[in-house]
Amino acid sequence: MTKQGVNIKVRMRNVCVCVCVCVCVCACSSISTVSYMEEPGHHDDIPRPAVQMENTYQLSPTQRFPVLTVKDILKDVLTSYLQEEKYEPELCRQMTKTISEVIKARVKDLMIPRYKIIVIISIGQIRDQNMRMGSRCLWDETHDNFSSHTFKNSSLFATATVYGVYFE
């Protein structure tokens, strides 16, 4: 007995229909044919829940957070965006958003697996004042880390900090 199968995909009105035809030829020269059709139902319009991946049970990162590489990114971005800028409150408000997005994108381009990236930028005017900035975080000292850089020109200062928090 020989068995021949044919799969055919047909497009009708932007709907893909899969048709499968199976032909069985017996030694007694009778032909038996089985065909079925799968047509997508109306339930395809309903959004499906996100696929849950199985836990890997990986408790430590395969790659550490690259502090020096991130510091170079911070230095490069802050210098290129703020080198010739004068302090203007409205402009600096927009610049903090832009610079933080650029830094976040450049750090994500490093493709550090399983790390959440948090970027904080502060830009202020230089007017003979002192300033102290601090942060507190609840994290794992063995896996989590940060990188920070401060930039100054004649009229403004900027501090950028990137936190890399390991996500188990």
Buried (B, 14 or more C-beta within 10 A) or exposed (E): EEEEEEEEEEEEEEEEBEBEBBBBEEEEEEEEEEEEEEEEEEEEEEEEEEEEEEEEEEEEBEEBBBBEBBBBBBBBBBEEBBEEBEBEEEEBEEBBEEBBEBBBEBBEEBEBEBBEBBBBBBBBEEEEEEEEEEEEEEBEEEBBBBBBBBBEBEEBBBBBBBBBBBEE
